[in-house]
Amino acid sequence: MRNVQTQALPVSPSLYLNKKCLQKTLTSAGCKPRLAEFRAQLTGRALSRKKLAFSVHARLAQNHCAPLIREDPSLRPYTDALNHRFDRYLELKHQIEGDCGSLSEFALGYERFGLHHRDGGVEYVEWAPRASSLSLMGEFNNWEPSQYPGTCDDFGVWRVFIPDQEDGTPTVPHMSQVRVSMETPEGRVDRVPTWAQYVERCEGTDYHNGVFYNPPENERYQWQHDKPNRKRSLRIYEAHVGMSSEDHGVATYNHFTDNVLPRIKEGGYNAIQLMAVQEHALYSSFGYQVTSFFAASSRSGTPEDLKRLVDTAHGLGLTVLLDVVHAHASSNTMDGLNLFDTSTGLYFRDGPSGYHDLWGTRMFDYGNYEVMRFLLSNLRWYPSFPPLPRTADQSCPVLPSPAQSCL
């Protein structure tokens, strides 16, 4: 980590960047603020301007909620609570924009975390602060748990690098199954990488393994159609891909593309809403107990098959909405986020408030910096499928609840 000399800031650390946040900017956040801005944040003059700007935003909170109260007067007794939540949102937005420049940049965690082939090898980055050692294992090394150990920074972010073979081919082949192995206070455990972009059921078991998904260029889907323009009104057809066939078994993305999309278009709909696309080990949960948030369910095919479905829908003029479940997560440990590095918290609230007794699931800690990065990046991940240019206005809203992501 770079040696950063800072002075104590005469403001609340919850509102402005303190030393820890500035260091996080250079390490855990993976952002690169301009040097001039970095220095300016250490001056009282710059902080005064930020304080003034923030106070103006905070004063606008009550006015911002006023239209909502007028629309639904029954919310009037909760005005203070609504204003408090909006103030809190402004604080967090202010902090994130100070760290990374924008919510949009903050929500690009999938470009750094997870498994990627770059710089002459496969790089794996994972947040696991309770682990004392971490390594990647899989079919590529006969599941040897300690062959490729990682290094850790001050914020519990681990990096494993596996060099390519001498002929330039990746040591970790495309579609090979992998798991992360960690030494923790509770002993050695192995888990599915949290940012895995594809997972498959391990043969002969009831759990999933991560998959290094890195198709060659000639196997990557080539987009043919532009995303439809925003519609003034929506006529939405809600669908579950796996249940879209009259045949026994789980239907595929390709079946839905070829047989169901044309009928939806003919029925006069202009949008589809897809359920249960995010990977979920328990099929009967209808996709509401997600185990791998960045992985499209392998029951119905590959990410390229899903891209073909979305692209074909766009060609028919259909807007595609994807159910995104951020209200809770599966309590699975072997193939979910629960107890990832053996801590009961990490992505979730610690204690009783971290459990949903009726669903038997875990509740996210929405105030945690890395959890916010994970969930916001997840909202941006699926809309990144169509190759759109990155612009400053493609920011992601804070939606810690079941939502729809527009593809």
C-alpha positions as CSV (number, residue, x, y, z in Angstrom):
1,M,0.0,0.0,0.0
2,R,1.2,3.5,-0.8
3,N,2.5,5.5,2.2
4,V,0.0,8.3,2.6
5,Q,0.7,11.1,5.0
6,T,-2.5,12.8,6.2
7,Q,-3.6,15.2,8.9
8,A,-6.6,14.9,11.2
9,L,-9.6,16.3,9.5
10,P,-11.8,18.7,11.5
11,V,-15.0,17.1,10.5
12,S,-17.0,13.9,11.2
13,P,-15.5,10.8,9.6
14,S,-19.0,9.6,8.7
15,L,-19.4,12.6,6.4
16,Y,-15.9,13.2,5.0
17,L,-12.9,11.2,4.0
18,N,-10.6,10.5,7.0
19,K,-7.3,8.8,6.8
20,K,-8.7,5.3,6.7
21,C,-11.1,6.2,3.9
22,L,-8.3,7.8,1.9
23,Q,-6.1,4.7,2.3
24,K,-9.1,2.6,1.3
25,T,-9.3,4.7,-1.8
26,L,-5.9,3.5,-2.8
27,T,-6.3,-0.1,-1.8
28,S,-9.6,-1.8,-1.1
29,A,-11.7,0.5,-3.3
30,G,-9.4,0.0,-6.2
31,C,-10.1,3.6,-7.3
32,K,-7.5,6.2,-8.6
33,P,-8.5,9.7,-7.5
34,R,-6.7,12.5,-9.3
35,L,-3.7,13.8,-7.3
36,A,-5.0,17.3,-7.2
37,E,-8.3,16.3,-5.7
38,F,-6.5,14.0,-3.2
39,R,-4.4,16.9,-2.0
40,A,-7.4,19.3,-2.0
41,Q,-9.3,17.1,0.4
42,L,-6.6,17.7,3.0
43,T,-7.2,21.4,3.0
44,G,-9.6,23.3,5.2
45,R,-10.8,25.3,2.2
46,A,-11.8,22.3,0.2
47,L,-13.5,20.8,3.2
48,S,-15.5,24.0,3.8
49,R,-16.8,23.8,0.3
50,K,-17.7,20.1,0.7
51,K,-19.4,20.9,4.1
52,L,-21.4,23.7,2.5
53,A,-22.5,21.5,-0.4
54,F,-23.4,18.6,1.9
55,S,-25.4,20.9,4.2
56,V,-27.4,22.1,1.2
57,H,-28.1,18.6,0.2
58,A,-29.1,17.7,3.7
59,R,-31.5,20.6,3.9
60,L,-33.1,19.4,0.7
61,A,-33.9,16.0,2.2
62,Q,-37.2,17.2,3.8
63,N,-38.3,19.0,0.6
64,H,-37.3,15.8,-1.3
65,C,-39.7,13.7,0.8
66,A,-42.5,16.2,0.7
67,P,-43.9,15.0,-2.7
68,L,-44.0,11.5,-1.4
69,I,-46.0,12.6,1.7
70,R,-48.4,14.6,-0.5
71,E,-48.9,11.5,-2.7
72,D,-49.5,9.2,0.3
73,P,-50.6,11.2,3.4
74,S,-50.6,8.0,5.4
75,L,-46.8,8.3,5.5
76,R,-46.9,11.7,7.3
77,P,-46.3,10.1,10.8
78,Y,-43.1,8.7,9.4
79,T,-41.7,11.9,8.0
80,D,-38.8,12.1,10.4
81,A,-37.9,8.5,9.7
82,L,-38.0,9.1,5.9
83,N,-35.9,12.2,6.3
84,H,-33.4,10.4,8.4
85,R,-33.0,7.6,5.8
86,F,-32.6,10.2,3.1
87,D,-30.0,12.0,5.1
88,R,-28.2,8.7,5.6
89,Y,-28.3,8.0,1.9
90,L,-26.8,11.5,1.2
91,E,-24.0,10.8,3.7
92,L,-23.1,7.4,2.1
93,K,-23.4,8.8,-1.4
94,H,-21.1,11.7,-0.5
95,Q,-18.5,9.3,1.0
96,I,-18.6,7.0,-2.0
97,E,-18.3,9.8,-4.5
98,G,-15.3,11.1,-2.5
99,D,-13.7,7.7,-2.6
100,C,-14.4,6.7,-6.2
101,G,-15.7,9.8,-8.0
102,S,-19.3,8.4,-8.6
103,L,-21.6,5.6,-7.6
104,S,-21.1,4.3,-11.2
105,E,-17.4,3.8,-10.6
106,F,-18.0,2.3,-7.2
107,A,-20.3,-0.3,-8.8
108,L,-17.6,-1.7,-11.0
109,G,-16.3,-4.2,-8.3
110,Y,-16.7,-7.1,-10.7
111,E,-13.9,-5.7,-12.8
112,R,-11.5,-6.2,-9.9
113,F,-12.9,-8.9,-7.7
114,G,-13.4,-12.5,-8.7
115,L,-11.5,-14.5,-11.4
116,H,-10.0,-12.7,-14.4
117,H,-7.5,-13.7,-17.0
118,R,-5.1,-10.7,-17.4
119,D,-1.5,-9.7,-17.2
120,G,-0.2,-13.1,-18.2
121,G,-2.2,-15.2,-15.8
122,V,-5.4,-15.8,-13.8
123,E,-6.0,-13.3,-11.0
124,Y,-8.3,-14.0,-8.2
125,V,-9.3,-11.3,-5.7
126,E,-11.5,-11.9,-2.7
127,W,-12.5,-10.1,0.5
128,A,-12.0,-12.5,3.4
129,P,-10.6,-10.6,6.5
130,R,-10.9,-13.5,8.9
131,A,-8.8,-15.8,6.8
132,S,-5.1,-16.2,7.8
133,S,-4.3,-17.8,4.5
134,L,-6.2,-18.1,1.2
135,S,-5.5,-20.0,-2.0
136,L,-7.3,-21.2,-5.2
137,M,-7.7,-24.8,-6.0
138,G,-9.6,-26.8,-8.6
139,E,-9.6,-29.3,-11.4
140,F,-6.6,-27.4,-12.8
141,N,-4.3,-28.6,-10.0
142,N,-6.1,-31.7,-8.8
143,W,-7.7,-29.8,-5.9
144,E,-4.4,-29.1,-4.2
145,P,-5.4,-26.5,-1.5
146,S,-2.0,-24.8,-0.9
147,Q,-0.3,-24.7,-4.3
148,Y,-1.3,-21.2,-5.1
149,P,-1.3,-19.1,-1.9
150,G,-2.5,-15.5,-1.9
151,T,-1.4,-12.2,-0.3
152,C,-3.6,-10.0,1.8
153,D,-3.8,-6.2,2.2
154,D,-4.7,-4.2,5.3
155,F,-8.4,-4.5,4.6
156,G,-8.7,-8.2,4.3
157,V,-8.6,-8.3,0.5
158,W,-6.7,-11.3,-0.9
159,R,-5.0,-11.6,-4.3
160,V,-4.0,-14.9,-5.9
161,F,-2.1,-14.9,-9.2
162,I,-1.6,-18.1,-11.3
163,P,0.8,-17.5,-14.2
164,D,0.0,-18.8,-17.6
165,Q,1.8,-21.8,-19.0
166,E,4.9,-21.4,-21.1
167,D,2.9,-21.5,-24.4
168,G,0.6,-18.7,-23.1
169,T,-2.5,-20.8,-22.4
170,P,-4.1,-20.2,-19.0
171,T,-3.2,-22.6,-16.3
172,V,-6.8,-22.5,-15.2
173,P,-8.8,-23.7,-18.3
174,H,-12.1,-22.3,-19.4
175,M,-15.0,-24.1,-17.7
176,S,-12.8,-25.8,-15.1
177,Q,-14.3,-26.0,-11.6
178,V,-12.7,-24.1,-8.7
179,R,-13.0,-23.4,-5.0
180,V,-11.3,-21.1,-2.6
181,S,-9.5,-22.7,0.3
182,M,-8.9,-20.7,3.5
183,E,-7.3,-21.2,6.9
184,T,-9.5,-19.7,9.6
185,P,-9.7,-19.7,13.4
186,E,-12.2,-22.6,13.0
187,G,-9.9,-24.6,10.7
188,R,-9.5,-25.0,7.0
189,V,-12.6,-24.4,4.9
190,D,-13.3,-24.2,1.2
191,R,-16.0,-22.1,-0.5
192,V,-17.3,-20.9,-3.9
193,P,-15.7,-17.6,-4.9
194,T,-18.3,-14.9,-4.0
195,W,-17.9,-13.0,-7.3
196,A,-18.0,-16.2,-9.5
197,Q,-19.6,-15.5,-12.9
198,Y,-20.6,-19.2,-13.4
199,V,-21.2,-22.2,-11.1
200,E,-22.1,-25.8,-11.7
201,R,-23.3,-28.6,-9.4
202,C,-20.5,-30.8,-8.3
203,E,-21.2,-34.3,-9.7
204,G,-22.5,-36.7,-7.1
205,T,-23.2,-34.0,-4.5
206,D,-25.9,-31.5,-3.6
207,Y,-23.7,-28.4,-3.7
208,H,-22.2,-26.3,-6.4
209,N,-18.6,-25.4,-7.4
210,G,-17.3,-22.2,-8.9
211,V,-16.4,-22.3,-12.6
212,F,-13.7,-20.2,-14.3
213,Y,-15.7,-18.8,-17.1
214,N,-13.4,-17.5,-19.8
215,P,-14.7,-18.5,-23.3
216,P,-12.4,-17.8,-26.3
217,E,-13.4,-14.9,-28.5
218,N,-15.0,-17.2,-31.1
219,E,-17.3,-18.6,-28.5
220,R,-18.5,-15.3,-27.0
221,Y,-21.9,-14.1,-28.1
222,Q,-21.9,-11.3,-30.6
223,W,-24.6,-8.8,-30.0
224,Q,-26.9,-8.0,-32.9
225,H,-29.4,-5.5,-31.6
226,D,-29.5,-2.2,-29.7
227,K,-31.3,-2.0,-26.4
228,P,-34.9,-0.7,-27.0
229,N,-35.7,2.9,-26.1
230,R,-37.4,3.5,-22.8
231,K,-41.2,3.0,-23.1
232,R,-43.8,5.4,-21.8
233,S,-45.8,2.5,-20.5
234,L,-45.0,-1.2,-19.9
235,R,-47.0,-4.3,-20.6
236,I,-44.9,-6.9,-18.7
237,Y,-44.9,-10.6,-19.2
238,E,-43.4,-12.3,-16.1
239,A,-41.7,-15.6,-16.8
240,H,-39.6,-18.3,-15.2
241,V,-37.3,-19.8,-17.8
242,G,-36.9,-23.1,-16.2
243,M,-40.7,-23.7,-16.1
244,S,-41.4,-22.4,-19.6
245,S,-41.6,-25.8,-21.3
246,E,-44.4,-28.4,-21.3
247,D,-41.7,-31.1,-21.2
248,H,-40.4,-32.6,-17.9
249,G,-37.2,-31.1,-16.6
250,V,-35.8,-27.6,-16.5
251,A,-36.2,-25.6,-19.7
252,T,-33.2,-23.8,-21.2
253,Y,-32.5,-20.2,-22.2
254,N,-32.3,-21.3,-25.8
255,H,-35.8,-23.0,-25.6
256,F,-37.2,-19.8,-24.1
257,T,-35.6,-17.7,-26.9
258,D,-36.8,-19.8,-29.8
259,N,-40.3,-20.8,-28.5
260,V,-41.5,-18.4,-25.9
261,L,-40.2,-14.9,-26.9
262,P,-42.2,-14.9,-30.2
263,R,-45.4,-15.8,-28.4
264,I,-44.8,-13.0,-25.9
265,K,-44.3,-10.5,-28.7
266,E,-47.4,-11.7,-30.5
267,G,-49.4,-11.4,-27.3
268,G,-48.9,-7.6,-27.3
269,Y,-46.4,-7.3,-24.5
270,N,-43.5,-4.9,-24.7
271,A,-41.4,-6.2,-21.8
272,I,-40.5,-9.4,-20.0
273,Q,-39.6,-9.9,-16.4
274,L,-37.4,-12.9,-15.8
275,M,-37.5,-14.7,-12.4
276,A,-34.8,-17.0,-10.9
277,V,-31.9,-16.1,-13.2
278,Q,-29.4,-15.6,-10.4
279,E,-27.9,-18.9,-9.3
280,H,-29.8,-20.6,-6.5
281,A,-29.0,-24.1,-5.2
282,L,-32.5,-24.7,-4.0
283,Y,-34.6,-24.9,-7.2
284,S,-37.9,-24.9,-5.2
285,S,-37.1,-21.4,-3.8
286,F,-38.0,-19.9,-7.3
287,G,-34.8,-18.0,-7.2
288,Y,-35.4,-16.2,-4.0
289,Q,-32.6,-17.8,-2.0
290,V,-29.6,-16.8,-4.1
291,T,-26.3,-18.5,-3.6
292,S,-24.1,-16.9,-6.4
293,F,-25.2,-13.4,-7.2
294,F,-23.1,-12.8,-10.3
295,A,-23.8,-16.2,-11.9
296,A,-26.7,-16.9,-14.2
297,S,-28.3,-20.2,-13.3
298,S,-26.4,-23.0,-15.0
299,R,-29.6,-25.2,-15.0
300,S,-30.8,-23.4,-18.1
301,G,-27.5,-22.9,-19.9
302,T,-24.4,-20.6,-20.1
303,P,-24.1,-16.9,-19.8
304,E,-23.8,-16.8,-23.6
305,D,-27.2,-18.5,-23.9
306,L,-28.7,-15.9,-21.6
307,K,-27.1,-13.1,-23.7
308,R,-28.7,-14.6,-26.8
309,L,-32.1,-14.5,-25.1
310,V,-31.7,-10.8,-24.1
311,D,-30.4,-9.8,-27.5
312,T,-33.3,-11.6,-29.3
313,A,-35.8,-9.9,-27.0
314,H,-34.2,-6.6,-27.8
315,G,-34.6,-7.4,-31.5
316,L,-38.3,-7.9,-30.9
317,G,-38.5,-4.6,-29.2
318,L,-38.9,-6.1,-25.7
319,T,-37.4,-4.5,-22.7
320,V,-35.9,-7.2,-20.4
321,L,-36.3,-6.9,-16.6
322,L,-34.4,-9.2,-14.3
323,D,-35.5,-10.0,-10.8
324,V,-32.6,-9.1,-8.4
325,V,-33.0,-10.4,-4.9
326,H,-31.0,-8.3,-2.4
327,A,-33.4,-8.5,0.5
328,H,-31.7,-11.7,1.8
329,A,-29.5,-14.5,0.7
330,S,-29.3,-18.3,1.0
331,S,-27.9,-19.6,4.3
332,N,-25.8,-22.2,2.5
333,T,-22.2,-22.3,3.4
334,M,-20.7,-24.8,0.9
335,D,-22.0,-22.8,-2.1
336,G,-23.3,-19.5,-0.7
337,L,-22.1,-16.4,1.1
338,N,-23.0,-17.5,4.6
339,L,-20.0,-18.0,7.0
340,F,-17.7,-17.4,4.0
341,D,-14.6,-16.8,6.0
342,T,-16.3,-18.5,9.0
343,S,-17.4,-15.1,10.5
344,T,-21.1,-14.9,11.2
345,G,-21.1,-11.3,9.9
346,L,-19.0,-10.3,6.9
347,Y,-21.7,-9.8,4.2
348,F,-24.5,-10.1,6.8
349,R,-25.6,-8.5,10.1
350,D,-24.2,-10.2,13.1
351,G,-26.5,-11.5,15.8
352,P,-30.3,-12.2,15.6
353,S,-31.0,-9.4,13.1
354,G,-28.8,-11.2,10.6
355,Y,-31.3,-14.0,10.2
356,H,-34.7,-14.2,8.6
357,D,-36.5,-16.9,10.6
358,L,-39.4,-17.4,8.2
359,W,-37.2,-17.9,5.2
360,G,-34.3,-19.5,6.9
361,T,-32.0,-17.0,5.1
362,R,-29.3,-14.4,6.0
363,M,-29.9,-10.6,6.1
364,F,-27.3,-8.3,4.5
365,D,-25.4,-5.6,6.4
366,Y,-26.4,-2.8,4.1
367,G,-24.2,-0.2,6.0
368,N,-21.0,-2.1,5.4
369,Y,-18.8,-0.5,2.8
370,E,-17.8,-3.8,1.0
371,V,-21.4,-5.1,1.1
372,M,-22.6,-1.9,-0.6
373,R,-19.9,-2.4,-3.3
374,F,-21.0,-6.0,-3.8
375,L,-24.7,-5.3,-4.1
376,L,-24.3,-2.1,-6.2
377,S,-21.9,-3.9,-8.5
378,N,-24.4,-6.8,-8.8
379,L,-27.0,-4.3,-10.0
380,R,-24.6,-3.0,-12.6
381,W,-23.3,-6.4,-13.6
382,Y,-26.3,-7.8,-15.5
383,P,-27.0,-4.5,-17.4
384,S,-23.3,-4.6,-18.5
385,F,-24.1,-7.7,-20.7
386,P,-25.1,-5.5,-23.7
387,P,-21.9,-3.7,-24.9
388,L,-22.9,-0.1,-24.0
389,P,-20.4,2.7,-23.7
390,R,-19.7,3.7,-20.1
391,T,-21.0,7.2,-19.4
392,A,-21.2,9.3,-16.3
393,D,-25.0,9.0,-16.0
394,Q,-25.0,5.2,-15.7
395,S,-25.1,5.3,-11.9
396,C,-26.7,2.6,-9.8
397,P,-29.4,3.4,-7.2
398,V,-29.2,2.0,-3.7
399,L,-31.8,-0.7,-3.8
400,P,-31.3,-3.1,-0.8
401,S,-34.5,-5.0,-1.6
402,P,-36.0,-7.2,-4.3
403,A,-35.7,-5.1,-7.4
404,Q,-35.6,-5.3,-11.2
405,S,-32.4,-4.7,-13.2
406,C,-33.0,-3.5,-16.7
407,L,-30.9,-5.4,-19.4
